[in-house]
Amino acid sequence: MNPSAEFVEHGMSQENLKRVSRTTVLKLAYQSLGVVYGDLSISPLYVYKTTFSGKLSLQENDEEIFGVLSFIFWTITLIALFKYIFIVMLADDNGEGGTFALYSLLCRHAGLSILPNQQDAEKNLPSYLTEESAETWQSSALKSFFKKHPRFRKGLFIFVLLGTCMAIGDGVLTPAISVLSAVSGIKLKIAELHENYVIITSCIILVGLFSLQHHGTHRVAFMFAPVVISWLLCLAGIGVYNIFRWNSHVYRALSPIYMLKFLRSTRVEGWLSLGGVVLSITGVEAMFANLGHFSPLSIKMAFTFLVYPSLVLAYMGEAAYLSKHHEDIQRSFYKAIPEAVFWPVFIVATFAAVVGSQAVISATFSIISQCCALNCFPHVRIIHTSSKIYGQIYIPEVNWLLMCLSLAVTIGLRDTNMMGHAYGLAVTTIMFVTTCLMALVMIIVWKQKIISAVSFLLLFGSLELLYIPACMFKVPEGAWIALVMSCVFMAVMYVWHYGTMKKHQFDVENKVSMNRIVSLGPSLGMVRVPGIGLVYSNLVTGIPAVFGHFVTNLPAFHQVLVFVCIKSVQVPYVSEKEQLLIGRVGPKECGMYRCILRYGYKDLQQENYNFENRLVSRLVQFVETEEESASKARADFCLEFENLNTETFDFSVHSIEGDSVKSAHDIQAMTSGIRHVESFVLKDESLHILRAKESGVTYVLGHSYAKAKKSSSIFKKFAIDAVYAFLSKNCREPNILMNVPPTSLLEVGMVYYV
């Protein structure tokens, strides 16, 4: 298998990365600059501006400027470089990153899975297998704690949803603040330009950005990578110029002593201003979430050798300029640009702002895809945009939703400082969720000592907790936007997950008894018509209630009956050969089978997927394998019986030789006859399935309607009868997701009460 085919099948996993050439890694590193680091590299446009937007003022001794620079440097170094690049990147889930990837690792190793229909067979999947290492008392204690306390498992799930919803909100805020910050620079040269023209120009750019998304990450990356490289080189060059031009001693601010001096002199106001400092690491979570689009090595190379030094030089240069121009604090970035190169840098900055939004947009697509697979988000259309790199996707509904929300934020707030406060709260919350999950991964998955996890949590968690309250105090000044969006997204995701789980519970409690089915005989008490009937269900065992409801109203069904269950497993990808599990339901004469179609949370159900032919092929293969195994077992038994009787007859050959020979020949003929009959039966059942396929395939889908019980609370009635019903009605239908031909579709309506 060539590397590109492996990427399509497995994604950029660690195992596949070993076979990737250096050229491919460099190519991916180049692409990652256009997708992953646009958001992080555009931060210098608004970090200092937002940090000093409050009551914090600049003094003549420059302690405030140097203190902020020290905070920025150590925040980037500790969180972006040490935490994410050196530690968090190691916790990928078969090459996939993000909040749900960490949660998936914990689910597999500690049994925290929220998905129904879990089977022991899933543990045999190559991507599910966990490294066998000695269990520590810390990991055992944590596992037993979560098993004994389901409420904490549920709490952890809600905690993960919180971080996920903040990440989705990040996908709304990033395009708005990045583009508006870049376009606002034009007012320095055209002072009489009205603010409305700046807003209109920003909105036009945003519409163009989201309109490009359908081309896919692969094409967008090649278009955007040169822009980011040019932007980073501009930042580094201007930073070096400002350092030597205005204050060559600015490097002293890299000492952490200046952070202490800053907090001591500014006290509460200085602490509150740290909500702006955290904007310097916006995009680090997108860097981890986009891991599946590229590879850990390529992302690390791009950050370490280009992004990190360029950003440090940019912030040092701007601080050097501010040390001599206190009055320009709200427009320091563009003021620090040398006059001769202002317009070229302005143009590059505008393009870079567009690119900066690409990282979180791509990350949002990945997050929504994972949420759909884990029953935490309504079904949407997911398009795979690359034939080589698996995981590069486009979701039309989400794309246009993000565009509308970004336009609303841009037009409604019209202020980058207010956007920055909301942005900072979203970013710090996501990072803190990742830190807590990483501490659990270190104990449960990596089997590290608790002192290592606690040290990690104290070092990075304490730094993030320093920022979160500072951002929370900015709620009246714009941070409420992040809270409102995350609460809305979280309510939608939780209600959808709750309704889906209740539906599964209803199916389990109302499935048809197998004894009842068997008692009806081979025909199942119905008229069996030619063809194959596929009954879709959420169950991996038993007969679904939708089938019983169907035959009660229409007592006829197809000769070949297959119960199909599409389920997600707690791994990113399931290879094609591992996706289908085939089994028999009931006696052979009933002609009933079960097919379990397994997907990882990063797998895509392609709309042009030839499921029918593949299913029939696996059914025939299953039947032949089953019959061959049974035939071999019976033949071996008959052969042993033949040898046993031959020896017996040889013992008495002198007395009745003729009878003994005759009996031996009879046994041999019987064995040959059994083989002949079994071969005939084998071919007959296979031909029976193939002929049924020629007669046509019918899809039977259950269309369930959830209703809250009369005794339910008003809140539950609103959640189920209004929110969940609305989502179910407006999400993408299962038959569209599975590309079911309308002429072959039968829908069975059912109502269940929760």
Backbone hydrogen bonds, N-H to C=O, Kabsch-Sander energy under -0.5 kcal/mol:
donor,donor_aa,acceptor,acceptor_aa,energy
6,E,2,N,-1.9
7,F,3,P,-2.3
8,V,4,S,-1.8
9,E,5,A,-1.9
10,H,6,E,-3.4
11,G,6,E,-0.7
11,G,7,F,-1.7
12,M,292,G,-0.6
13,S,11,G,-1.9
17,L,13,S,-2.0
18,K,14,Q,-0.9
18,K,15,E,-0.6
19,R,16,N,-1.5
20,V,17,L,-1.2
25,V,21,S,-1.9
26,L,22,R,-2.6
27,K,23,T,-2.2
28,L,24,T,-2.6
29,A,25,V,-2.5
30,Y,26,L,-2.2
31,Q,27,K,-2.2
32,S,28,L,-2.7
33,L,29,A,-1.0
34,G,30,Y,-0.6
34,G,31,Q,-1.1
35,V,31,Q,-1.0
36,V,32,S,-2.6
37,Y,32,S,-1.3
41,S,37,Y,-2.2
42,I,38,G,-1.1
43,S,40,L,-0.8
45,L,42,I,-1.7
46,Y,43,S,-2.0
47,V,43,S,-1.3
50,T,46,Y,-2.2
51,T,47,V,-2.4
52,F,48,Y,-2.0
53,S,50,T,-1.5
62,D,59,Q,-1.4
66,F,62,D,-2.5
67,G,63,E,-2.3
68,V,64,E,-2.4
69,L,65,I,-2.4
70,S,66,F,-2.3
71,F,67,G,-2.2
72,I,68,V,-2.6
73,F,69,L,-2.8
74,W,70,S,-2.4
75,T,71,F,-2.1
76,I,72,I,-2.4
77,T,73,F,-2.5
78,L,74,W,-2.7
79,I,75,T,-2.1
80,A,75,T,-0.9
81,L,76,I,-2.0
82,F,77,T,-2.5
83,K,78,L,-2.2
84,Y,79,I,-2.2
85,I,80,A,-1.6
86,F,81,L,-1.6
87,I,82,F,-0.6
87,I,83,K,-0.8
88,V,83,K,-3.5
89,M,84,Y,-2.1
90,L,87,I,-1.6
91,A,88,V,-2.0
92,D,89,M,-0.6
93,D,96,E,-3.0
94,N,92,D,-0.9
96,E,93,D,-1.2
102,L,98,G,-1.7
103,Y,99,T,-2.1
104,S,100,F,-2.3
105,L,101,A,-1.8
106,L,102,L,-1.9
107,C,103,Y,-2.3
108,R,104,S,-2.2
109,H,105,L,-2.0
110,A,106,L,-2.4
111,G,107,C,-1.2
112,L,107,C,-0.5
113,S,107,C,-0.6
122,E,119,Q,-1.0
123,K,120,D,-1.3
124,N,121,A,-1.4
125,L,122,E,-1.7
128,Y,125,L,-1.1
129,L,125,L,-1.7
133,S,131,E,-0.8
140,S,136,T,-2.4
141,A,137,W,-2.0
142,L,138,Q,-2.2
143,K,139,S,-2.4
144,S,140,S,-2.4
145,F,141,A,-2.0
146,F,142,L,-2.2
147,K,143,K,-2.0
148,K,144,S,-2.2
149,H,145,F,-1.3
152,F,149,H,-1.0
153,R,149,H,-1.1
154,K,150,P,-2.4
155,G,151,R,-2.5
156,L,152,F,-2.5
157,F,153,R,-2.0
158,I,154,K,-2.3
159,F,155,G,-2.3
160,V,156,L,-2.2
161,L,157,F,-2.3
162,L,158,I,-2.1
163,G,159,F,-1.7
164,T,160,V,-2.4
165,C,161,L,-2.8
166,M,162,L,-2.1
167,A,163,G,-1.8
168,I,164,T,-2.0
169,G,165,C,-2.4
170,D,166,M,-1.9
171,G,167,A,-1.2
172,V,168,I,-0.5
172,V,169,G,-1.0
173,L,169,G,-2.1
174,T,170,D,-2.5
176,A,172,V,-0.9
177,I,173,L,-2.6
178,S,174,T,-2.4
179,V,175,P,-2.0
180,L,176,A,-2.0
181,S,177,I,-2.0
182,A,178,S,-1.8
183,V,179,V,-2.6
184,S,180,L,-2.0
185,G,182,A,-1.1
186,I,183,V,-1.7
187,K,184,S,-1.6
188,L,185,G,-1.4
189,K,186,I,-1.0
190,I,186,I,-2.1
193,L,190,I,-1.6
197,Y,194,H,-1.0
198,V,194,H,-1.0
199,I,195,E,-2.1
200,I,196,N,-2.6
201,T,197,Y,-2.4
202,S,198,V,-2.2
203,C,199,I,-2.3
204,I,200,I,-2.2
205,I,201,T,-2.1
206,L,202,S,-2.3
207,V,203,C,-2.4
208,G,204,I,-2.1
209,L,205,I,-2.4
210,F,206,L,-2.4
211,S,207,V,-1.6
212,L,208,G,-0.9
212,L,209,L,-0.9
213,Q,210,F,-0.7
215,H,212,L,-1.8
216,G,213,Q,-1.8
220,V,216,G,-2.3
221,A,217,T,-2.8
222,F,218,H,-1.3
223,M,219,R,-1.5
224,F,220,V,-2.5
225,A,221,A,-2.6
228,V,224,F,-2.1
229,I,225,A,-2.4
230,S,226,P,-2.4
231,W,227,V,-2.5
232,L,228,V,-2.9
233,L,229,I,-2.2
234,C,230,S,-2.1
235,L,231,W,-2.6
236,A,232,L,-2.5
237,G,233,L,-2.6
238,I,234,C,-2.9
239,G,235,L,-2.3
240,V,236,A,-2.4
241,Y,237,G,-2.2
242,N,238,I,-2.6
243,I,239,G,-2.1
244,F,240,V,-2.0
245,R,241,Y,-2.1
246,W,242,N,-2.6
247,N,242,N,-0.9
247,N,243,I,-0.8
250,V,247,N,-1.1
252,R,249,H,-1.7
253,A,250,V,-1.8
254,L,251,Y,-1.7
255,S,252,R,-1.7
258,Y,255,S,-1.6
259,M,256,P,-0.9
260,L,256,P,-1.2
261,K,257,I,-2.2
262,F,258,Y,-2.0
263,L,259,M,-2.2
264,R,260,L,-2.3
265,S,261,K,-2.1
266,T,262,F,-2.3
267,R,263,L,-1.7
269,E,266,T,-1.0
270,G,266,T,-0.7
271,W,267,R,-2.1
272,L,268,V,-2.6
273,S,269,E,-1.4
274,L,271,W,-1.3
275,G,272,L,-1.3
276,G,273,S,-2.0
277,V,273,S,-0.8
278,V,274,L,-1.7
279,L,276,G,-1.1
280,S,277,V,-2.2
281,I,278,V,-1.6
282,T,279,L,-1.2
284,V,281,I,-1.7
287,M,283,G,-1.7
288,F,284,V,-1.4
289,A,285,E,-2.7
290,N,286,A,-2.2
291,L,288,F,-1.3
292,G,289,A,-0.6
293,H,290,N,-1.3
294,F,290,N,-0.8
294,F,291,L,-0.9
299,I,295,S,-2.0
300,K,296,P,-2.5
301,M,297,L,-2.4
302,A,298,S,-2.0
303,F,299,I,-2.0
304,T,300,K,-2.6
305,F,301,M,-2.1
306,L,302,A,-1.2
307,V,302,A,-2.0
308,Y,303,F,-3.0
310,S,306,L,-1.6
311,L,307,V,-2.4
312,V,308,Y,-2.2
313,L,309,P,-2.1
314,A,310,S,-2.0
315,Y,311,L,-2.5
316,M,312,V,-2.1
317,G,313,L,-2.4
318,E,314,A,-2.2
319,A,315,Y,-2.0
320,A,316,M,-2.2
321,Y,317,G,-2.0
322,L,318,E,-2.4
323,S,319,A,-1.8
324,K,321,Y,-1.4
325,H,321,Y,-0.8
328,D,325,H,-1.4
329,I,326,H,-1.1
331,R,328,D,-1.6
332,S,329,I,-0.7
335,K,331,R,-1.8
336,A,332,S,-1.9
337,I,334,Y,-0.9
341,V,338,P,-1.3
342,F,339,E,-1.1
345,V,341,V,-2.1
346,F,342,F,-2.8
347,I,343,W,-2.3
348,V,344,P,-2.3
349,A,345,V,-2.8
350,T,346,F,-2.2
351,F,347,I,-2.2
352,A,348,V,-2.8
353,A,349,A,-2.2
354,V,350,T,-1.5
355,V,351,F,-2.2
356,G,352,A,-2.7
357,S,353,A,-0.9
357,S,354,V,-0.6
358,Q,354,V,-0.6
358,Q,355,V,-1.4
359,A,355,V,-0.8
360,V,356,G,-0.6
361,I,357,S,-1.8
362,S,358,Q,-2.6
363,A,359,A,-2.1
364,T,360,V,-2.5
365,F,361,I,-2.0
366,S,362,S,-1.9
367,I,363,A,-2.4
368,I,364,T,-2.7
369,S,365,F,-2.1
370,Q,366,S,-2.0
371,C,367,I,-2.4
372,C,368,I,-2.4
373,A,369,S,-1.8
374,L,370,Q,-1.6
375,N,372,C,-1.5
376,C,371,C,-3.3
377,F,371,C,-0.6
383,I,381,R,-0.5
383,I,394,Y,-2.8
385,T,383,I,-0.7
385,T,392,Q,-2.1
386,S,392,Q,-0.7
390,Y,7,F,-0.5
390,Y,388,K,-0.8
392,Q,389,I,-1.2
393,I,391,G,-0.8
394,Y,383,I,-2.1
399,N,395,I,-2.5
400,W,396,P,-2.3
401,L,397,E,-1.8
402,L,398,V,-2.6
403,M,399,N,-1.9
404,C,400,W,-2.3
405,L,401,L,-2.3
406,S,402,L,-2.5
407,L,403,M,-2.4
408,A,404,C,-2.1
409,V,405,L,-2.4
410,T,406,S,-2.4
411,I,407,L,-2.7
412,G,408,A,-2.6
413,L,409,V,-2.5
414,R,409,V,-0.7
414,R,410,T,-1.0
419,M,415,D,-1.8
420,G,416,T,-2.4
421,H,417,N,-1.7
422,A,418,M,-1.7
423,Y,419,M,-2.8
424,G,420,G,-2.7
425,L,421,H,-1.7
426,A,422,A,-1.9
427,V,423,Y,-2.4
428,T,424,G,-2.4
429,T,425,L,-1.8
430,I,426,A,-2.0
431,M,427,V,-2.3
432,F,428,T,-2.1
433,V,429,T,-2.1
434,T,430,I,-2.2
435,T,431,M,-2.2
436,C,432,F,-2.2
437,L,433,V,-2.3
438,M,434,T,-2.5
439,A,435,T,-1.9
440,L,436,C,-1.6
441,V,437,L,-2.4
442,M,438,M,-2.4
443,I,439,A,-1.2
444,I,440,L,-3.1
445,V,441,V,-1.6
446,W,441,V,-2.5
448,Q,442,M,-3.1
452,S,449,K,-1.0
453,A,449,K,-1.4
454,V,450,I,-2.6
455,S,451,I,-2.1
456,F,452,S,-2.3
457,L,453,A,-2.6
458,L,454,V,-2.9
459,L,455,S,-2.5
460,F,456,F,-2.2
461,G,456,F,-0.6
461,G,457,L,-1.4
462,S,457,L,-0.6
462,S,458,L,-1.1
463,L,459,L,-0.8
464,E,460,F,-2.1
465,L,461,G,-2.7
466,L,462,S,-1.0
467,Y,463,L,-0.8
468,I,464,E,-2.4
470,A,466,L,-0.5
471,C,467,Y,-2.1
472,M,468,I,-2.3
473,F,469,P,-1.9
474,K,471,C,-1.4
475,V,472,M,-1.7
477,E,474,K,-0.9
478,G,475,V,-1.3
479,A,474,K,-2.2
480,W,475,V,-1.5
481,I,478,G,-1.7
482,A,479,A,-0.6
483,L,479,A,-1.4
484,V,480,W,-2.8
485,M,481,I,-2.4
486,S,482,A,-2.4
487,C,483,L,-2.3
488,V,484,V,-2.3
489,F,485,M,-2.7
490,M,486,S,-2.4
491,A,487,C,-2.4
492,V,488,V,-2.3
493,M,489,F,-2.5
494,Y,490,M,-2.7
495,V,491,A,-2.5
496,W,492,V,-2.2
497,H,493,M,-2.3
498,Y,494,Y,-2.8
499,G,495,V,-2.8
500,T,496,W,-2.3
501,M,497,H,-2.3
502,K,498,Y,-2.2
503,K,499,G,-1.9
504,H,500,T,-2.0
505,Q,501,M,-2.3
506,F,502,K,-2.1
507,D,503,K,-2.2
508,V,504,H,-2.3
509,E,505,Q,-2.2
510,N,506,F,-1.5
511,K,508,V,-0.8
512,V,543,I,-2.6
517,I,513,S,-1.5
518,V,514,M,-2.6
519,S,515,N,-2.0
520,L,516,R,-0.6
520,L,517,I,-1.0
521,G,518,V,-1.6
524,L,521,G,-1.6
525,G,520,L,-0.6
526,M,523,S,-1.7
527,V,555,P,-1.7
528,R,526,M,-0.6
529,V,527,V,-0.7
529,V,557,F,-2.9
532,I,696,G,-2.4
533,G,560,V,-2.8
534,L,532,I,-0.5
534,L,698,T,-3.3
535,V,533,G,-0.6
535,V,562,V,-2.7
536,Y,534,L,-0.7
536,Y,700,V,-2.4
537,S,564,V,-2.7
543,I,512,V,-1.1
547,F,544,P,-0.9
548,G,544,P,-1.2
549,H,545,A,-2.5
550,F,546,V,-1.8
551,V,547,F,-2.5
552,T,548,G,-1.4
553,N,549,H,-1.1
553,N,550,F,-0.5
554,L,550,F,-2.2
556,A,554,L,-3.0
557,F,527,V,-2.6
559,Q,529,V,-1.9
560,V,531,G,-1.9
561,L,559,Q,-0.6
561,L,591,G,-2.5
562,V,533,G,-3.0
563,F,593,Y,-2.8
564,V,535,V,-2.6
564,V,562,V,-0.7
565,C,595,C,-2.7
566,I,537,S,-0.6
567,K,565,C,-0.6
567,K,597,L,-2.5
569,V,599,Y,-2.6
571,V,569,V,-1.8
578,E,575,S,-1.3
579,Q,575,S,-0.7
579,Q,576,E,-0.8
580,L,576,E,-0.6
581,L,596,I,-1.8
583,G,594,R,-2.3
585,V,592,M,-2.2
586,G,584,R,-0.6
590,C,587,P,-1.1
591,G,588,K,-1.2
592,M,587,P,-0.5
593,Y,561,L,-2.7
594,R,583,G,-3.0
595,C,563,F,-3.0
596,I,581,L,-2.6
597,L,565,C,-3.0
597,L,595,C,-0.6
598,R,579,Q,-2.5
598,R,596,I,-0.7
599,Y,567,K,-2.3
601,Y,569,V,-0.5
601,Y,571,V,-2.3
602,K,572,P,-2.1
603,D,600,G,-1.1
606,Q,604,L,-1.1
609,Y,606,Q,-1.3
611,F,609,Y,-1.9
614,R,610,N,-1.3
615,L,611,F,-2.7
616,V,612,E,-2.5
617,S,613,N,-2.3
618,R,614,R,-2.1
619,L,615,L,-2.3
620,V,616,V,-2.6
621,Q,617,S,-2.3
622,F,618,R,-2.5
623,V,619,L,-2.7
624,E,620,V,-2.6
625,T,621,Q,-2.4
626,E,622,F,-2.7
627,E,623,V,-2.6
628,E,624,E,-2.7
629,S,625,T,-2.2
630,A,626,E,-2.1
631,S,627,E,-3.1
632,K,628,E,-2.4
633,A,629,S,-2.1
634,R,630,A,-2.4
635,A,631,S,-2.7
636,D,632,K,-2.6
637,F,633,A,-1.9
638,C,634,R,-2.7
639,L,635,A,-2.6
640,E,636,D,-2.2
641,F,637,F,-2.3
642,E,638,C,-2.5
643,N,639,L,-2.5
644,L,640,E,-2.3
645,N,641,F,-2.1
646,T,642,E,-2.4
647,E,643,N,-2.1
648,T,644,L,-1.5
649,F,645,N,-2.5
650,D,646,T,-2.4
651,F,647,E,-1.5
652,S,648,T,-1.0
653,V,650,D,-1.2
655,S,652,S,-0.9
656,I,652,S,-1.8
660,S,656,I,-1.8
661,V,657,E,-2.3
662,K,658,G,-2.3
663,S,659,D,-2.4
664,A,660,S,-2.0
665,H,661,V,-2.2
666,D,662,K,-2.0
667,I,663,S,-2.1
668,Q,664,A,-2.1
669,A,665,H,-2.4
670,M,666,D,-2.3
671,T,667,I,-2.3
672,S,668,Q,-2.3
673,G,669,A,-2.4
674,I,670,M,-2.4
675,R,671,T,-2.1
676,H,672,S,-2.1
677,V,673,G,-2.8
678,E,674,I,-2.8
679,S,675,R,-2.3
680,F,676,H,-1.9
681,V,677,V,-2.6
682,L,678,E,-2.7
683,K,679,S,-2.1
684,D,680,F,-2.3
685,E,681,V,-2.5
686,S,682,L,-1.9
687,L,683,K,-2.7
688,H,684,D,-2.0
689,I,685,E,-1.8
690,L,686,S,-2.2
691,R,687,L,-2.9
692,A,688,H,-1.7
693,K,689,I,-2.0
694,E,690,L,-1.7
695,S,691,R,-1.4
696,G,692,A,-0.7
696,G,693,K,-0.9
698,T,532,I,-2.7
699,Y,744,S,-3.4
700,V,534,L,-3.4
700,V,698,T,-0.5
701,L,699,Y,-0.6
701,L,746,L,-2.8
703,H,748,V,-3.2
704,S,702,G,-0.8
705,Y,750,M,-2.7
707,K,752,Y,-2.2
712,S,709,K,-1.8
717,K,713,S,-2.4
718,F,714,I,-2.3
719,A,715,F,-2.4
720,I,716,K,-2.7
721,D,717,K,-2.2
722,A,717,K,-0.6
722,A,718,F,-1.2
723,V,718,F,-2.2
724,Y,719,A,-2.9
725,A,720,I,-1.2
726,F,722,A,-2.0
727,L,723,V,-2.5
728,S,724,Y,-2.7
729,K,725,A,-2.0
730,N,726,F,-1.8
731,C,727,L,-1.6
732,R,379,H,-2.4
736,I,733,E,-0.7
737,L,733,E,-2.0
738,M,734,P,-2.2
739,N,736,I,-1.0
740,V,735,N,-3.1
744,S,741,P,-1.8
745,L,742,P,-1.2
746,L,699,Y,-3.0
748,V,701,L,-2.8
749,G,747,E,-0.6
750,M,703,H,-1.9
752,Y,705,Y,-2.4
754,V,707,K,-2.3
